Structures are given as C-alpha cells and as structure tokens.
C-alpha cells in the first residue's frame, strides 16, 4: 500500500501544473493586446499637425539600446496637452484603463543614437508608413524589413551584414517558405520572383554548394553519374563538389515518370531530354531492356496504322494530346523530329501520305508560305512546286488553288 502522503504530493503537482498553464494563458492573453486598446492615438493626425517623431520619442536620439524605454510618457505628452485637466482625460484615455503602453521585447541589437544623431537618418527612412496610420502595428513596415537594412548593411559600404552584428539570436531567422517540405524542389521559382531577397542571408557563392561547375570534357554526365552542366560562376579549377543525387530521391529512377507526365518538374532545366533520356529509354540499353522502358502504348498492335482513313492509330491520339512528351525521345538534338520520316509530302499529291492537318486547314489564311521560302510548311511539303509564287493548281499549291 502506498504512503498516505503520496496522494497529497500528487495533488500539489497537479495544482502546480494548472497554475503554470493558467499563467501561460494569461501571458498569452496579455501579449495579444495592442496599444490601440490602451490609448487613443494617431500618428497620422500628429504628423499632419507638424509634430516631428522626435518631439514625442524624445529619448531616441540618445538611445543606444532597444531595451531603453522609448515610448512617450505623460510628461512628454504634457508639452502640448493639458494633462492636469481631469475633465479632458477621455480625449486620450479609456475609462478604467491605466496600464502602461506596450513596448515589445527587442530581438535585435540596434543603436538609435548612431543612426539618427551621428548618421543623420530620418525616422521614416526605416519606419516606413508610420505617418500614414494611427497605430504602428497597422503598417507592415513599422519595423524595418531586412531589405531596408540591406540598403546600407550590404558589405559594399562600411556597414556589415553579418547576422550576429544585429540579431541577438539566429535560431528563428529562417523564412516560413524555407520550412516547407517541397522547398528544395521549388526554390528555383522563389529565387526568380521579383520580390526575392535571397541576398539578405545568402552570399553570391551560396548556390555553388549544390550547383557547382564541372568540366564537361572529362565528365561523362551519365544517368548514373550526373553533375550540373551549367553554373553562372566560372571556376578555374573545374572542381566537382556536389553530385546531383541530393536533388532527387534515391529511387527516383523508378518514379520520375510520374513527375514527367504530370509536368510537376521541368526536367529540361538540367537535362537535355533528347539525349539524356535516351540512355535508358532505348532498346539498345541492356541494363533496362527487361524492365519495360519502352512505353506500353508503343507495344500495342494498333499503335501505328498506315493507310488513308486509318487515323494513324494510337500514336496519333497521343501526339495530339501531348506532342512535347513525344519529342522528349523522338527528336534528333534540335533537328527535324522523327515525325517527318512519315509525315511529309514530297510529291504534292493528296492522299498518298499520312494526313496531318484537318480538312480546309488554313485555306482562308494569307500565310507566310506565299512569300517566304523558309516557311515551316516547306519542311514537309517538298515537291518541286512548293515555293512562293508557285504554279496554281500544281502540287502543294493545288491543295488550295485547284
């Protein structure tokens, strides 16, 4: 049997936990308050009356720490307001509200005296928009954004941009979008945004920790051993520091087709799909020949049908649905795609070649084939009369001008 005082001690512990929880809830409730609930005030109104920031925040010019009490007190307000008139208290104060104004705990190291008095900086240069609102929290830039600080703290002037020179703690400096699981896959698009501020934290050579140049003469860049083929910075030693296996999962070779078909990734960013994909997706590749690399649709008996009126088979349907997917394999490094092997018209006689266009295709359009011998049409239509100002009713021109 347990000692009698066991339950007494247990009850004390429970009560202690409840008290801590209650205090935490109270602290959270207090932190949720704003100065809007404590005082009636308008920065905009005072600015319009010609009041300068330093007229109210009189301690700022000599302050060297954000932990100094920098908000105006009643004595400061008394320079303009009759604070002794008890009948006039409600002009600024709420009834029965006597709490001091809230000053947030400082999370950065900052010297107002140096910036304002020594460097002659204007308050609104950093605290933007305060003269347009009533309360400071109503403008997103009442507390300067890092991009504002970067105008001076960029290591190109005397001001340093080392994190620890301003931030008391660097633990919570990571932006919210960096915490997303997919950020490694999508950071490229974030960096290309007009609002991107990567340089706030990253140096210009940060990207090189992954995207490192390589000597393409000596590197084979095969599917098993692929390194970045391009880098915006030139390295004199052709160093090979980072293999791209960290970009994709280890079993990505078996699941990459899902991303390709869904177009959730732009493979061409790193890979020359016409040649890179062919290393695996080829009947000559003995390593993958038994794994069904060739798409299942290509093995169907009616995948390609030949003859007028047959419709071309399944390959024609798939090509109309996503011609880019076809070109990823059926292309010869930027030259004419394999389609032209069959889809060509070298005799100018209708009905003798696979049909590509629907009936009356562009017959009412004054296209560039009338004036430009380099028109794309002449890639397939190659009969002798297929040229600008050709003879009406003959060959290619006879398609429309009978």
C-alpha positions in Angstrom: 0.0 0.0 0.0 1.3 3.5 -0.9 2.1 6.0 1.8 -0.7 8.4 2.6 1.3 11.5 1.6 1.6 10.1 -1.9 -1.8 11.4 -3.0 -1.1 14.7 -1.2 2.2 15.2 -3.2 0.4 14.2 -6.4 -2.3 16.8 -5.8 0.3 19.5 -5.2 2.0 18.6 -8.6 -1.3 18.8 -10.4 -2.2 22.1 -8.9 1.2 23.4 -9.9 0.8 22.4 -13.5 -2.6 24.0 -13.6 -1.2 27.2 -12.1 1.6 27.3 -14.7 -0.9 26.7 -17.5 -3.1 29.5 -16.2 -0.2 31.9 -16.1 0.8 30.9 -19.6 -2.7 31.6 -20.8 -2.7 34.9 -19.0 0.7 35.9 -20.5 -0.6 34.9 -24.0 -3.7 37.0 -23.5 -1.6 40.0 -22.3 0.7 39.6 -25.3 -2.3 39.7 -27.6 -3.2 43.2 -26.5 -2.1 46.2 -28.6 -1.6 49.9 -27.7 -4.9 50.5 -29.5 -6.7 49.1 -26.5 -4.7 51.2 -24.1 -4.6 54.7 -25.5 -6.4 56.8 -28.2 -3.7 58.0 -30.6 -3.0 58.7 -34.2 0.5 59.0 -35.8 -1.2 60.3 -39.0 -3.0 63.1 -37.2 0.1 64.3 -35.3 2.2 64.3 -38.4 -0.4 66.4 -40.2 -0.2 68.9 -37.3 3.5 69.3 -37.9 4.7 67.2 -35.0 8.1 65.6 -35.5 8.8 62.0 -34.4 11.5 63.2 -32.0 9.0 65.6 -30.4 7.3 62.6 -28.8 10.1 60.0 -28.8 12.5 62.3 -27.1 14.8 59.6 -25.8 15.5 58.1 -29.2 18.3 60.5 -30.2 20.4 59.4 -27.2 19.4 55.7 -27.0 21.9 53.0 -27.7 19.7 50.0 -27.0 16.2 48.9 -28.0 15.7 47.8 -24.4 15.5 51.5 -23.4 12.0 52.8 -22.8 11.4 54.8 -26.0 7.6 55.3 -25.9 6.3 58.7 -24.8 5.2 59.2 -21.2 2.6 61.6 -19.8 5.2 64.2 -19.1 6.2 64.2 -22.8 2.5 64.5 -23.8 2.2 67.4 -21.4 4.3 69.5 -23.7 1.2 70.0 -25.8 -1.7 68.6 -23.9 -3.1 69.8 -20.6 -2.6 66.6 -18.7 -3.7 68.2 -15.4 -7.2 68.8 -16.7 -9.1 65.7 -15.3 -12.2 66.6 -17.4 -10.2 66.1 -20.6 -8.6 62.6 -19.8 -11.1 60.8 -22.0 -9.7 62.5 -25.1 -6.8 60.0 -24.9 -7.5 57.5 -22.2 -10.2 54.8 -22.0 -12.2 54.6 -18.8 -10.5 52.5 -16.0 -7.6 51.6 -18.3 -4.3 52.6 -16.6 -1.9 50.1 -18.0 1.5 51.4 -19.4 2.0 51.3 -23.1 3.3 48.1 -24.5 6.9 48.0 -25.8 7.8 44.8 -27.5 10.9 42.9 -26.3 13.8 43.7 -28.6 15.1 40.8 -30.8 17.8 42.8 -32.5 20.8 44.9 -31.5 20.3 48.5 -32.6 21.7 51.9 -31.8 19.3 54.8 -32.5 21.8 57.4 -31.4 24.3 56.2 -34.1 21.8 56.1 -36.9 19.7 59.2 -36.0 22.2 61.6 -34.4 25.5 60.5 -36.0 24.3 59.3 -39.4 21.5 61.9 -39.7 19.0 59.2 -40.8 15.3 60.2 -41.0 12.9 58.1 -38.8 10.7 57.3 -41.8 13.7 56.0 -43.8 13.4 52.9 -41.7 10.0 53.1 -40.1 8.1 53.4 -43.4 4.4 54.3 -43.5 4.1 55.4 -39.8 2.9 58.8 -40.9 0.0 57.3 -42.8 -1.6 55.2 -39.9 -2.9 55.7 -36.4 -1.0 52.9 -34.6 2.4 51.5 -35.5 1.2 47.9 -35.9 -1.2 49.0 -38.7 1.7 49.2 -41.2 3.7 46.2 -42.2 6.9 48.2 -42.3 6.7 49.9 -39.0 9.6 47.6 -38.0 12.1 47.8 -40.8 12.3 44.9 -43.2 15.7 43.3 -43.8 15.7 44.7 -47.4 15.5 48.2 -45.9 18.5 47.5 -43.7 20.3 46.0 -46.7 20.4 49.4 -48.4 23.3 50.1 -46.1 24.2 46.8 -44.5 25.4 45.1 -47.7 29.2 44.8 -47.1 29.8 47.1 -50.0 29.8 50.1 -47.7 31.1 50.5 -44.2 28.1 48.7 -42.7 28.4 44.9 -42.2 25.7 42.4 -43.0 26.9 39.7 -40.6 23.7 38.3 -38.9 25.2 38.3 -35.4 26.0 42.1 -35.7 22.3 42.8 -35.4 20.4 39.7 -34.4 20.6 38.5 -30.8 19.6 35.0 -31.9 19.7 33.5 -35.4 17.6 30.5 -34.5 14.3 31.8 -35.9 15.6 33.7 -38.9 14.6 31.1 -41.5 11.7 32.4 -43.7 8.5 30.4 -43.5 8.6 29.2 -47.1 12.0 27.7 -46.4 10.3 25.3 -43.9 8.1 23.7 -46.5 8.9 20.1 -47.4 9.0 20.9 -51.1 11.2 24.0 -50.9 14.2 22.2 -52.3 12.2 21.4 -55.4 10.6 24.8 -55.7 13.3 27.2 -54.5 14.2 27.9 -58.2 10.9 29.7 -58.7 11.1 31.5 -55.4 14.5 32.9 -56.3 13.2 34.1 -59.7 10.4 36.1 -58.1 10.7 39.9 -58.4 10.3 40.0 -54.6 13.1 37.5 -53.9 15.5 38.7 -51.2 18.0 35.8 -51.2 20.9 38.1 -50.8 19.6 39.1 -47.4 21.1 35.9 -45.9 23.0 34.2 -48.7 26.2 35.2 -50.3 26.6 35.1 -54.1 28.5 31.8 -54.0 26.0 30.1 -51.7 24.3 28.4 -54.7 27.6 26.7 -55.5 27.2 24.4 -52.6 24.9 22.4 -54.9 25.2 24.0 -58.4 28.9 23.6 -59.0 30.5 23.9 -62.4 32.1 20.8 -63.9 34.5 20.1 -66.7 32.2 18.6 -69.4 35.2 17.4 -71.4 36.3 14.9 -68.7 32.9 14.3 -67.1 30.6 11.8 -68.8 27.4 13.1 -67.2 25.6 9.8 -67.5 22.4 8.9 -65.8 24.4 7.1 -63.1 26.9 9.9 -62.5 25.4 13.3 -63.4 26.8 16.6 -62.4 25.5 20.1 -63.1 26.3 21.1 -66.6 26.0 24.8 -66.0 26.8 27.4 -63.4 26.6 31.2 -63.5 30.1 31.4 -62.0 33.3 30.3 -63.6 35.7 28.1 -61.6 39.3 28.0 -62.6 39.9 24.5 -61.1 36.9 22.8 -62.6 36.1 21.5 -59.2 33.5 18.7 -58.8 32.0 19.3 -55.3 28.3 18.3 -55.4 26.7 15.4 -57.2 23.0 15.9 -58.1 21.9 12.8 -56.3 20.7 15.1 -53.5 18.2 16.7 -55.8 16.2 13.5 -56.4 15.2 10.7 -54.1 17.4 7.6 -54.3 14.7 5.6 -56.0 13.7 8.4 -58.3 14.7 6.4 -61.4 11.5 4.3 -60.8 9.1 7.2 -60.1 10.4 10.1 -62.3 7.8 9.2 -65.0 5.0 10.4 -62.7 6.6 13.9 -62.4 7.3 13.9 -66.2 3.7 13.1 -67.2 2.2 15.4 -64.6 4.7 18.1 -65.6 5.3 18.9 -62.0 9.0 19.4 -62.7 10.8 21.0 -65.6 13.4 18.3 -66.5 15.0 20.4 -69.2 16.3 22.7 -66.6 19.2 20.3 -66.0 18.8 17.5 -68.6 18.9 17.5 -72.4 16.0 15.2 -72.6 16.6 14.2 -76.3 19.9 12.6 -75.3 19.8 12.1 -71.6 16.5 10.2 -71.5 17.7 8.0 -74.4 20.4 6.5 -72.3 17.8 4.4 -70.6 14.8 4.6 -72.9 16.4 2.8 -75.7 16.1 -0.8 -76.9 19.9 -0.9 -77.1 20.2 -0.4 -73.3 20.8 -3.9 -72.0 20.5 -2.8 -68.3 16.9 -1.7 -68.7 15.7 -3.8 -71.7 13.9 -6.3 -69.4 12.3 -3.5 -67.3 9.7 -2.3 -69.8 11.4 1.1 -70.5 9.5 1.4 -73.8 6.0 2.8 -73.1 3.3 0.1 -73.0 1.3 2.0 -75.6 4.1 1.5 -78.1 3.7 -2.2 -77.9 0.1 -2.3 -78.9 -0.6 -3.8 -82.4 -2.6 -0.7 -83.5 -0.1 1.9 -82.1 0.7 2.9 -85.7 -1.6 2.3 -88.6 -0.7 3.1 -92.1 -3.1 4.0 -94.9 -5.6 6.6 -95.9 -8.6 6.7 -93.5 -6.9 4.6 -90.7 -6.5 7.6 -88.4 -2.8 6.8 -87.7 -3.6 4.6 -84.7 -2.9 5.3 -81.0 0.2 7.2 -81.7 -1.7 10.0 -83.5 -4.0 10.3 -80.5 -1.2 10.6 -78.0 0.7 13.0 -80.2 -2.2 15.4 -80.4 -2.7 15.1 -76.6 1.0 15.9 -75.7 3.4 16.4 -78.5 6.1 17.5 -76.1 6.1 14.1 -74.5 6.8 12.5 -77.9 9.6 14.9 -78.7 11.4 14.1 -75.5 12.5 10.8 -77.1 11.7 11.2 -80.8 13.9 14.1 -81.7 17.4 14.4 -83.0 19.0 17.1 -80.9 17.0 20.0 -82.2 16.7 18.9 -85.9 13.5 17.9 -87.6 11.6 15.4 -85.3 11.2 11.8 -86.3 7.6 12.5 -87.3 8.8 13.9 -90.6 10.0 10.5 -91.6 6.4 9.6 -92.4 4.6 12.9 -92.2 6.0 14.5 -95.4 4.6 15.4 -98.8 7.4 15.2 -101.4 5.1 14.6 -104.4 2.4 17.2 -103.9 -0.4 14.6 -104.5 -3.1 14.5 -101.9 -4.0 11.2 -100.2 -0.6 9.5 -100.7 1.0 10.5 -97.4 -0.1 10.3 -93.7 -2.7 13.0 -93.0 -1.5 15.7 -90.6 -4.0 18.6 -91.0 -7.8 18.6 -90.8 -9.8 19.4 -93.9 -9.6 23.0 -95.2 -6.6 23.7 -92.9 -5.7 27.4 -93.2 -7.1 27.7 -96.7 -8.6 31.1 -95.9 -5.4 32.5 -94.4 -2.7 34.5 -96.2 0.2 32.6 -94.6 3.9 33.1 -94.9 4.2 30.3 -97.4 3.1 32.8 -100.1 6.2 35.0 -99.6 8.8 33.1 -97.6 10.7 30.2 -99.0 11.9 29.4 -95.4 8.3 28.9 -94.2 7.8 26.0 -91.8 5.3 24.4 -94.3 8.2 23.7 -96.7 9.8 21.4 -94.1 7.2 18.7 -95.1 5.9 20.0 -98.4 8.9 19.5 -100.6 7.6 18.9 -104.1 9.1 20.9 -106.9 6.2 23.4 -107.0 6.2 24.0 -103.2 7.6 27.5 -103.2 6.3 31.1 -103.0 4.6 32.2 -106.3 4.3 28.6 -107.4 2.1 27.5 -110.3 -1.6 27.4 -109.3 -3.2 24.0 -109.3 0.1 22.1 -109.2 1.5 20.1 -106.3 1.4 21.9 -102.9 -0.3 25.0 -104.4 -3.0 22.7 -105.8 -4.1 21.9 -102.2 -6.0 25.2 -102.2 -5.7 26.7 -105.7 -7.3 24.0 -107.8 
